[in-house]
């Protein structure tokens, strides 16, 4: 990797280069604010759409610098893992909150641990702590700040930082829209710690299942306890709910997590729909025994049953176009090399754009687990841990994004999302839309996750156009 000084020589100039040098000399969190604002105010060379393209380029570089800084905040040394209500999530929230304030937003942290920035509407009194309780309309932007284990840097945080960059541009050009903007950094979307996704967005949407507060993590810590230790309040989650009457909608920028945009040589695409998904915990109960003394025909090997089931999952998914199923985690106990496994627990993730297809697959796989256990004379249990129905993105918002993308990119593309997103939870109370950004090789949930500054710039330009056009429609 080039040093900051070498990057100056390779074309990284101006405020972005200043950011790199300052970050290198004074720490990863030292990012430009006043200098950036002054530069943006001086710039007046615009495109046909009326936007400050040099400013957008600088903002894209700032997003990339911030992605790197946030990517260093982890629960685990040597890899990026940032989970719900962890110390790393606290540090990440604090850093993102500082960037929100630089962009002219007031910041609050809600009862479940979401960090939320508020940018007021035109001629609206500015709130000091909470969102205003007036009749002011509001558009929500954002994504999640948690990660999977050994993650890439862009999945989730890119959407939060692009949203902050858009508000930064509004703030630095003295622009207010007829509606307020809130930017949410959701506390949990991946569901790594408690195997229950969209905790942050479900709280904002008012669809949080209070029974989830009793879930235990791998260390036996209840979710309610974790929220309290984080500084939240599990007894006040209802207060986090947004007023659906004031919401104009929710728009999320996210990496594609697939190869289509790269194949088509496009920077961005509009999401048409988000596939439904279900997560199960499957357990097989056999009998542990000595690896050297129990004959093969007398064994009740839980791991052999689980292995047979894993292959059944693969076969089921391949039998129906569009259906995907994954066993992502498996644990065999007692976990000794000379002991026959007596208990195996594994996770099962099933997804399809049509809920009926996904539901039938889930029923079929549960039946197969039971049949395998019966044939092998052991016990099995399959429990659903999470379910999210498929959703269609809002046609009006999607048409607006489609027109804007065509204007800036020359052509547009509609893509369904096989991955789940916070937009799924927010769709329960408001129209949602999503903008996909190209990622190298379609790689995601992996340290090699990569996005170019050119594509980030395109996302910022498109979203700024979207905000202003939506503003004109609500004058």
Backbone torsions as a table, in degrees:
resi	resn	phi	psi	omega
1	UNK	NA	140.1	-179.7
2	UNK	-72.1	144.2	173.0
3	UNK	-71.2	163.7	178.1
4	UNK	-55.3	-40.8	-179.1
5	UNK	-65.3	-42.0	178.5
6	UNK	-64.5	-34.4	179.8
7	UNK	-64.5	-31.3	175.3
8	UNK	-60.2	-41.6	-179.1
9	UNK	-70.7	-21.5	-176.6
10	UNK	-98.0	17.0	171.6
11	UNK	106.7	-0.7	177.6
12	UNK	-89.0	98.1	-172.1
13	UNK	-117.1	176.0	172.7
14	UNK	68.3	-143.2	-172.3
15	UNK	-64.9	-32.8	180.0
16	UNK	-67.3	-41.0	178.0
17	UNK	-65.2	-41.9	176.3
18	UNK	-56.9	-40.1	179.8
19	UNK	-63.2	-43.3	-178.6
20	UNK	-64.1	-44.5	-179.6
21	UNK	-65.5	-44.5	-178.5
22	UNK	-64.1	-40.4	178.6
23	UNK	-63.9	-38.8	-178.4
24	UNK	-69.6	-37.4	-174.7
25	UNK	-83.2	-38.2	-170.4
26	UNK	-117.8	9.1	176.1
27	UNK	113.4	155.3	-172.5
28	UNK	-65.8	-21.0	-175.5
29	UNK	-90.9	-5.2	-178.1
30	UNK	-81.2	101.5	-177.0
31	UNK	-123.1	150.5	-174.7
32	UNK	-68.7	139.9	176.8
33	UNK	-132.0	-69.0	-177.1
34	UNK	-63.1	-41.3	178.9
35	UNK	-60.8	-42.9	179.2
36	UNK	-63.1	-46.1	-177.5
37	UNK	-61.5	-43.4	-179.3
38	UNK	-63.2	-39.9	-179.9
39	UNK	-65.8	-42.9	-178.9
40	UNK	-62.8	-38.9	-178.6
41	UNK	-67.3	-29.4	-179.3
42	UNK	-77.8	-25.5	-173.7
43	UNK	-75.1	136.6	179.0
44	UNK	-138.7	4.3	176.6
45	UNK	-79.7	120.6	-171.5
46	UNK	-120.6	163.8	174.0
47	UNK	-91.4	-178.5	178.0
48	UNK	-63.7	-23.9	179.4
49	UNK	-83.0	-5.6	176.8
50	UNK	88.4	17.6	-175.9
51	UNK	-108.1	156.1	-177.5
52	UNK	-85.9	90.5	-173.3
53	UNK	-65.6	-40.6	174.0
54	UNK	-58.9	-39.1	178.3
55	UNK	-62.9	-40.9	179.4
56	UNK	-62.7	-37.7	-179.9
57	UNK	-65.6	-42.4	177.1
58	UNK	-62.7	-43.3	-179.7
59	UNK	-62.8	-37.6	178.0
60	UNK	-63.3	-40.1	178.1
61	UNK	-67.1	-36.9	176.9
62	UNK	-63.9	-41.0	176.7
63	UNK	-57.9	-43.3	-178.8
64	UNK	-65.5	-40.2	177.3
65	UNK	-63.3	-41.3	-179.7
66	UNK	-69.0	-36.2	175.4
67	UNK	-57.5	-43.5	179.3
68	UNK	-63.6	-42.9	-179.9
69	UNK	-63.6	-45.1	-179.7
70	UNK	-67.4	-32.3	-179.7
71	UNK	-67.8	-13.0	177.6
72	UNK	-89.1	-4.9	-178.6
73	UNK	-97.3	109.4	-171.0
74	UNK	-143.9	154.3	173.0
75	UNK	-77.3	-19.8	-175.1
76	UNK	-124.9	136.5	179.5
77	UNK	-72.9	135.7	175.9
78	UNK	85.9	-3.9	177.5
79	UNK	-151.8	159.5	-179.2
80	UNK	-94.4	112.1	174.3
81	UNK	-141.3	117.2	-178.7
82	UNK	-133.7	107.0	-171.9
83	UNK	-111.0	167.8	-176.4
84	UNK	-53.0	126.7	174.1
85	UNK	60.0	27.8	177.4
86	UNK	-93.0	169.9	177.7
87	UNK	-64.8	-34.5	177.3
88	UNK	-66.1	-38.5	177.8
89	UNK	-64.1	-37.7	177.4
90	UNK	-61.1	-46.6	179.9
91	UNK	-65.2	-39.8	177.6
92	UNK	-63.5	-44.5	177.7
93	UNK	-58.8	-43.8	-178.4
94	UNK	-63.9	-39.3	179.5
95	UNK	-67.5	-45.6	178.9
96	UNK	-63.5	-38.0	177.6
97	UNK	-60.0	-38.5	179.3
98	UNK	-65.8	-35.8	177.8
99	UNK	-70.7	-36.7	176.0
100	UNK	-60.6	-43.4	179.6
101	UNK	-64.7	-38.5	176.8
102	UNK	-60.2	-30.4	-179.4
103	UNK	-86.0	9.6	175.9
104	UNK	86.9	17.0	-178.6
105	UNK	-100.1	147.2	165.0
106	UNK	-83.0	147.2	-172.5
107	UNK	-124.7	139.2	172.6
108	UNK	-136.4	157.9	172.1
109	UNK	-120.1	126.7	-172.8
110	UNK	-88.5	-172.7	-170.6
111	UNK	-65.9	-23.4	-178.4
112	UNK	-101.9	-9.2	177.6
113	UNK	110.5	6.8	172.1
114	UNK	-67.1	142.4	171.7
115	UNK	-104.6	127.8	-170.2
116	UNK	-132.4	126.4	176.2
117	UNK	-102.1	140.6	-177.6
118	UNK	-119.5	124.9	176.3
119	UNK	-117.4	116.8	-170.1
120	UNK	-70.9	158.6	176.7
121	UNK	-75.0	170.0	176.1
122	UNK	-59.2	133.6	177.2
123	UNK	56.6	36.5	178.2
124	UNK	-114.3	138.5	175.9
125	UNK	-63.0	137.8	-175.8
126	UNK	-83.8	126.7	179.5
127	UNK	-76.5	141.3	-179.9
128	UNK	-91.4	-31.4	-176.9
129	UNK	-128.5	-51.9	-174.9
130	UNK	-109.1	165.9	172.4
131	UNK	-62.8	150.6	-177.9
132	UNK	-66.0	148.0	179.3
133	UNK	-100.0	20.3	179.4
134	UNK	-85.0	-165.7	179.1
135	UNK	-89.6	10.4	-177.9
136	UNK	-58.0	130.1	175.9
137	UNK	-77.3	159.4	-174.2
138	UNK	-148.1	139.0	172.8
139	UNK	-107.7	131.9	179.7
140	UNK	-101.6	130.5	174.0
141	UNK	-119.9	164.8	172.9
142	UNK	141.1	-167.2	177.2
143	UNK	-171.5	-161.4	-174.5
144	UNK	-104.3	154.4	179.3
145	UNK	-107.7	-9.2	175.7
146	UNK	-80.1	166.6	-178.7
147	UNK	-135.4	169.3	167.1
148	UNK	-79.2	179.3	176.7
149	UNK	-78.3	137.8	-178.9
150	UNK	54.3	56.2	-169.2
151	UNK	-89.4	172.8	166.0
152	UNK	-88.5	170.2	-173.3
153	UNK	-87.2	-17.0	-166.7
154	UNK	-99.3	-26.0	-176.8
155	UNK	-64.8	104.7	-178.9
156	UNK	102.9	-70.1	-177.7
157	UNK	-55.8	-31.7	179.2
158	UNK	-57.2	-43.6	-179.1
159	UNK	-64.7	-36.0	178.1
160	UNK	-69.1	-44.5	-174.9
161	UNK	-74.3	-32.8	173.6
162	UNK	-65.2	-40.7	178.1
163	UNK	-62.4	-43.1	177.9
164	UNK	-63.0	-40.2	178.6
165	UNK	-61.7	-38.8	178.4
166	UNK	-64.7	-42.4	177.7
167	UNK	-67.9	-38.0	176.3
168	UNK	-56.3	-43.0	179.7
169	UNK	-64.1	-43.5	176.7
170	UNK	-60.2	-45.6	-178.1
171	UNK	-64.4	-45.2	-175.4
172	UNK	-74.1	-17.5	175.3
173	UNK	-101.9	8.3	177.3
174	UNK	66.8	31.2	-175.5
175	UNK	-100.8	130.4	170.1
176	UNK	-121.6	143.4	-179.8
177	UNK	-101.1	167.1	179.8
178	UNK	-68.5	-5.6	178.4
179	UNK	-132.2	156.2	175.7
180	UNK	-77.5	160.6	174.5
181	UNK	-123.2	133.1	169.5
182	UNK	-118.3	138.8	177.6
183	UNK	-114.0	120.6	-177.5
184	UNK	-106.3	128.9	167.2
185	UNK	-102.3	98.1	-172.0
186	UNK	-70.8	142.4	-173.0
187	UNK	-75.0	-26.7	-178.3
188	UNK	-159.7	119.8	172.8
189	UNK	-122.2	-34.5	-174.0
190	UNK	-74.3	-28.7	178.4
191	UNK	73.9	25.2	-175.8
192	UNK	-66.0	-45.8	-171.8
193	UNK	-74.0	-40.5	-174.6
194	UNK	-120.1	9.9	177.6
195	UNK	54.3	37.0	177.3
196	UNK	-144.0	107.7	-170.3
197	UNK	-80.3	167.1	174.7
198	UNK	61.2	32.1	-178.8
199	UNK	-60.0	-44.5	-178.3
200	UNK	-66.8	-48.3	-177.9
201	UNK	-72.0	-31.7	177.4
202	UNK	-66.4	-33.2	176.1
203	UNK	-65.8	-43.6	179.0
204	UNK	-66.1	-33.7	-179.3
205	UNK	-81.5	-9.0	179.7
206	UNK	76.7	23.0	-178.8
207	UNK	-120.0	22.4	178.1
208	UNK	-68.8	131.9	178.3
209	UNK	-86.2	110.6	-175.9
210	UNK	-62.5	-21.2	177.3
211	UNK	-64.2	-24.9	179.6
212	UNK	-64.5	-21.2	179.8
213	UNK	-62.0	-20.4	179.9
214	UNK	-89.2	-6.4	179.2
215	UNK	-61.5	146.0	178.4
216	UNK	-109.4	142.4	174.5
217	UNK	-86.1	-173.6	-176.0
218	UNK	-63.9	-20.6	179.1
219	UNK	-98.9	9.4	178.4
220	UNK	79.3	14.5	-179.7
221	UNK	-90.1	123.4	179.4
222	UNK	-69.3	148.0	-179.5
223	UNK	-57.5	-41.8	179.9
224	UNK	-58.8	-41.6	179.6
225	UNK	-65.5	-41.7	179.5
226	UNK	-62.3	-41.5	179.9
227	UNK	-63.6	-42.7	178.6
228	UNK	-63.0	-44.2	-179.9
229	UNK	-63.4	-27.2	-180.0
230	UNK	-79.4	-13.2	-177.8
231	UNK	103.0	4.3	177.5
232	UNK	-88.9	-171.0	-177.7
233	UNK	-142.0	99.1	-178.3
234	UNK	-65.1	-17.4	179.1
235	UNK	-84.3	-6.5	-176.3
236	UNK	-123.2	25.3	-177.5
237	UNK	-63.7	-29.3	178.9
238	UNK	-63.1	-26.5	180.0
239	UNK	-71.6	-17.3	179.6
240	UNK	-77.4	-15.6	-175.8
241	UNK	-62.2	133.0	176.7
242	UNK	-81.5	152.8	178.6
243	UNK	-80.5	109.5	-176.3
244	UNK	-63.0	-23.8	179.7
245	UNK	-69.7	-25.0	-179.4
246	UNK	-93.7	-16.0	-175.5
247	UNK	-77.3	128.2	171.2
248	UNK	-83.1	-31.6	-178.6
249	UNK	160.9	-178.4	178.0
250	UNK	-131.6	129.8	-179.8
251	UNK	-127.9	130.2	-174.3
252	UNK	-126.8	131.9	171.9
253	UNK	-97.2	135.1	-176.3
254	UNK	-153.0	149.9	173.9
255	UNK	-65.0	150.9	-176.3
256	UNK	-63.5	-37.4	-174.7
257	UNK	63.2	29.5	179.0
258	UNK	-158.5	174.4	-171.0
259	UNK	-98.6	0.8	-169.1
260	UNK	-67.3	-46.5	-178.6
261	UNK	-61.1	-40.4	178.2
262	UNK	-65.4	-39.8	178.5
263	UNK	-63.0	-37.3	-179.3
264	UNK	-89.2	-2.2	-178.5
265	UNK	58.1	48.1	178.8
266	UNK	-122.2	147.2	-179.0
267	UNK	-80.2	-41.6	-173.8
268	UNK	-139.1	161.5	175.6
269	UNK	-148.9	161.7	179.3
270	UNK	-98.4	137.4	179.7
271	UNK	-85.6	129.5	-178.6
272	UNK	-89.4	-38.8	-177.2
273	UNK	-158.8	161.4	178.7
274	UNK	-121.1	125.9	-176.8
275	UNK	-65.1	147.0	173.4
276	UNK	-75.4	158.1	-179.7
277	UNK	-147.7	155.0	175.2
278	UNK	-137.7	139.6	177.3
279	UNK	-118.5	134.9	-178.8
280	UNK	-124.4	153.1	167.4
281	UNK	-111.5	122.6	-176.3
282	UNK	-114.8	132.0	-179.6
283	UNK	-126.6	139.2	175.6
284	UNK	-120.3	127.4	-175.7
285	UNK	-114.2	108.0	177.2
286	UNK	-110.2	-138.1	178.3
287	UNK	-140.3	123.4	177.2
288	UNK	-70.1	150.4	179.4
289	UNK	-164.8	171.1	-178.2
290	UNK	-70.1	131.0	-177.0
291	UNK	-66.8	-20.0	-177.0
292	UNK	-102.9	-14.9	-172.7
293	UNK	-114.2	-16.1	179.9
294	UNK	-90.7	117.8	179.9
295	UNK	-60.7	150.4	-176.5
296	UNK	-57.6	-41.3	-176.4
297	UNK	-72.9	-9.9	-179.0
298	UNK	-106.8	7.2	-175.3
299	UNK	-85.7	149.8	170.1
300	UNK	-120.5	73.7	-171.1
301	UNK	-86.4	109.7	-178.4
302	UNK	-66.3	-32.6	-178.2
303	UNK	-70.7	-36.1	176.9
304	UNK	-63.5	-40.6	176.9
305	UNK	-63.4	-43.3	179.7
306	UNK	-63.8	-39.5	179.4
307	UNK	-63.1	-40.9	177.7
308	UNK	-62.9	-38.6	179.5
309	UNK	-67.5	-39.9	178.8
310	UNK	-58.3	-42.3	178.1
311	UNK	-68.3	-33.6	176.2
312	UNK	-65.1	-36.5	176.5
313	UNK	-61.9	-46.5	179.3
314	UNK	-61.0	-44.1	-178.8
315	UNK	-64.1	-42.4	179.3
316	UNK	-60.3	-46.4	-177.1
317	UNK	-65.4	-35.6	-179.3
318	UNK	-74.3	-14.1	-176.1
319	UNK	-82.5	-10.1	-177.1
320	UNK	-135.6	120.2	178.6
321	UNK	-56.0	134.9	177.7
322	UNK	87.3	-14.3	179.2
323	UNK	-85.0	131.9	174.8
324	UNK	-128.8	141.3	179.6
325	UNK	-143.3	137.7	-172.6
326	UNK	-138.6	132.6	166.7
327	UNK	-99.4	105.2	-171.5
328	UNK	-97.8	-20.3	-179.8
329	UNK	-142.8	139.0	179.2
330	UNK	-143.8	136.8	-179.3
331	UNK	-133.2	125.8	178.5
332	UNK	-110.3	131.0	-179.6
333	UNK	-119.9	146.1	11.3
334	UNK	-80.5	-3.2	173.5
335	UNK	81.0	33.1	177.0
336	UNK	-115.0	147.0	-175.2
337	UNK	-66.6	-22.5	-177.5
338	UNK	-110.4	23.8	179.9
339	UNK	-129.5	131.5	175.3
340	UNK	-65.6	128.9	-179.2
341	UNK	-60.9	127.0	179.2
342	UNK	-96.9	-21.2	178.9
343	UNK	-145.5	136.0	175.5
344	UNK	-130.7	132.0	174.9
345	UNK	-120.4	134.0	179.0
346	UNK	-140.6	159.7	176.8
347	UNK	-102.4	148.0	177.6
348	UNK	-131.0	126.4	179.2
349	UNK	-117.6	121.8	-178.3
350	UNK	-123.2	132.5	-176.5
351	UNK	-140.7	145.7	171.7
352	UNK	-164.8	151.2	-179.4
353	UNK	-67.3	-25.0	177.5
354	UNK	-103.7	121.3	-176.3
355	UNK	-62.1	-33.8	-178.9
356	UNK	-63.9	-39.9	178.1
357	UNK	-65.2	-45.0	179.7
358	UNK	-62.4	-42.4	-179.6
359	UNK	-63.0	-42.8	179.3
360	UNK	-63.8	-38.1	178.3
361	UNK	-64.6	-40.8	178.6
362	UNK	-62.0	-43.5	178.8
363	UNK	-63.6	-44.7	-179.0
364	UNK	-61.2	-43.5	-177.8
365	UNK	-69.7	-34.9	176.2
366	UNK	-63.6	-42.8	178.3
367	UNK	-62.4	-39.8	-179.8
368	UNK	-66.6	-37.4	177.3
369	UNK	-60.6	-43.7	179.9
370	UNK	-66.8	-38.8	179.5
371	UNK	-65.8	-41.7	178.2
372	UNK	-62.5	-44.0	-179.6
373	UNK	-63.6	-42.5	-178.6
374	UNK	-64.3	-43.4	-179.0
375	UNK	-64.6	-32.7	-179.1
376	UNK	-93.6	3.0	176.7
377	UNK	60.1	44.6	172.3
378	UNK	-129.5	-175.9	179.9
379	UNK	-110.5	154.0	177.3
380	UNK	-140.9	151.9	176.5
381	UNK	-142.0	133.4	177.9
382	UNK	-126.3	120.9	-177.6
383	UNK	-125.8	131.2	175.4
384	UNK	-76.4	127.4	180.0
385	UNK	-101.5	-23.4	-177.0
386	UNK	-160.9	142.7	175.1
387	UNK	-143.4	135.8	175.3
388	UNK	-134.7	126.2	-179.7
389	UNK	-76.6	155.0	176.3
390	UNK	-67.5	151.2	179.9
391	UNK	-135.2	150.6	173.4
392	UNK	-97.0	136.7	176.4
393	UNK	-74.5	152.0	-175.6
394	UNK	-62.4	128.0	-175.5
395	UNK	-66.9	-38.9	-177.9
396	UNK	-65.7	-49.4	177.9
397	UNK	-61.5	-41.9	-177.6
398	UNK	-65.9	-37.5	176.9
399	UNK	-65.1	-40.6	177.3
400	UNK	-60.6	-47.7	179.4
401	UNK	-62.9	-38.5	-179.8
402	UNK	-60.7	-46.5	179.2
403	UNK	-63.1	-41.7	-178.7
404	UNK	-66.6	-44.1	-180.0
405	UNK	-62.3	-41.9	177.8
406	UNK	-61.3	-38.5	-178.8
407	UNK	-65.0	-38.1	-175.0
408	UNK	-97.0	-28.1	-174.0
409	UNK	-107.7	-13.5	-179.4
410	UNK	92.4	-35.6	177.0
411	UNK	-145.6	159.4	-179.5
412	UNK	-125.0	165.7	-177.7
413	UNK	-147.8	133.7	174.2
414	UNK	-100.9	129.1	-179.1
415	UNK	-130.2	138.0	170.1
416	UNK	-79.1	154.6	177.9
417	UNK	-106.7	121.7	174.9
418	UNK	-81.3	-19.6	178.1
419	UNK	-88.6	152.0	174.6
420	UNK	-82.7	153.9	-179.7
421	UNK	-144.0	163.7	178.5
422	UNK	-60.2	-21.3	176.5
423	UNK	-58.8	-27.2	178.6
424	UNK	-61.6	-47.3	179.9
425	UNK	-68.5	-42.9	-176.8
426	UNK	-67.0	-25.0	179.8
427	UNK	-63.5	-15.1	178.0
428	UNK	-68.3	-21.7	-176.0
429	UNK	-129.6	-7.5	-174.7
430	UNK	-158.5	157.1	174.2
431	UNK	-61.7	143.3	-179.3
432	UNK	-129.0	153.5	174.2
433	UNK	-147.6	157.2	-180.0
434	UNK	-139.5	147.3	174.7
435	UNK	-119.8	120.5	177.2
436	UNK	-86.3	143.9	175.8
437	UNK	-118.7	136.4	-179.0
438	UNK	-58.0	137.7	172.8
439	UNK	-126.9	143.6	-172.2
440	UNK	-60.6	123.8	177.3
441	UNK	68.8	5.0	-176.0
442	UNK	69.6	13.5	-174.7
443	UNK	-77.5	132.9	175.5
444	UNK	-149.5	166.3	-174.9
445	UNK	55.2	39.7	-176.5
446	UNK	-156.5	146.5	179.9
447	UNK	-57.6	-21.7	-178.6
448	UNK	-80.4	1.3	176.0
449	UNK	-48.1	132.0	-175.7
450	UNK	-150.7	138.9	177.4
451	UNK	-135.0	144.1	-178.5
452	UNK	-89.9	153.1	178.7
453	UNK	-64.1	-30.8	177.4
454	UNK	-61.1	-43.7	-178.3
455	UNK	-73.3	-32.6	174.6
456	UNK	-64.6	-41.4	178.1
457	UNK	-60.4	-42.1	178.9
458	UNK	-62.5	-41.1	179.1
459	UNK	-62.4	-41.4	179.4
460	UNK	-65.6	-43.6	179.4
461	UNK	-61.3	-46.7	-179.7
462	UNK	-62.2	-45.1	-178.5
463	UNK	-68.3	-35.0	176.3
464	UNK	-66.5	-41.3	174.4
465	UNK	-58.9	-44.9	-178.6
466	UNK	-60.1	-46.0	-178.6
467	UNK	-62.2	-43.1	-178.3
468	UNK	-70.2	-40.0	178.3
469	UNK	-66.8	-38.6	175.3
470	UNK	-64.7	-35.9	176.6
471	UNK	-62.3	-41.5	178.9
472	UNK	-64.7	-36.2	179.7
473	UNK	-69.8	-18.6	-177.8
474	UNK	-112.5	18.5	177.1
475	UNK	-61.2	NA	NA
